[in-house]
């Protein structure tokens, strides 16, 4: 039996997927990582890349990024090709899991829009969920300053007062929160240029956030494992629903 393959599109050098990786491996998937912006290019992120054949994978996971899924002038050399390629992947029926930037990207790909939110969400938040059997209220980790408008034809299943948190569109699941967070991943983000300053700029204490994340780890890992299972068992086998834009 051929092993299934999942591609993780990692837009920056710190997009490790923690428990999300673990559960894909537990489910028998071989993981391939595709990096776009290296650490050396972090402050000049408008790089050009040679994309792999996304259609050769059984699942595609589109990870987060410190840039906006609407910033064509800043990162358009790779963002615009990604929009086109991921639309092709979705329309071919390859399951897609979009996380934070990845969720916003899928909103754009499928006919919604993305822009700045009225305020940031950084830290651990409960969400309002229409499908607690699929995505429980949390708490889930947030780290974003943007929001999407849910595409026409998508089913929005979770939100906060800042904006949508999850939608389903055929075999695509888009998330605004970060199920992949664990203490190691958080430290990678905080060690990025300006990472601690971003958190402190939102009135948070960095060490308190670390302590909260360590305390949440066993529970947040379990939520992440369950989310991967539900994505694979329900979304990945749903009827194909092509984009209309």
Secondary structure, 3 states (H helix, E strand, C coil): CCCEEEEEEECCCCCCCHHHHHHHHHCCEEEEEEECCCHHHCCCCCCCCCCCCHHHCCEEEECCCCCCCCCHHHHHHHHHHHHHHHHHHHHCCCEEEEECHHHHHHHHHCCCEEEEEEEEEEEEECCEECCCCCCCCCCEEEEEEEEEECCCCCEEEEECCCCEEEEEECCEEEECCECCCCHHHHHHHHHCCCHHHHHHHCCCCHHHHHHHHHHHHHHHHHHHHHHHHHHHHHHCCCCCCCCCC
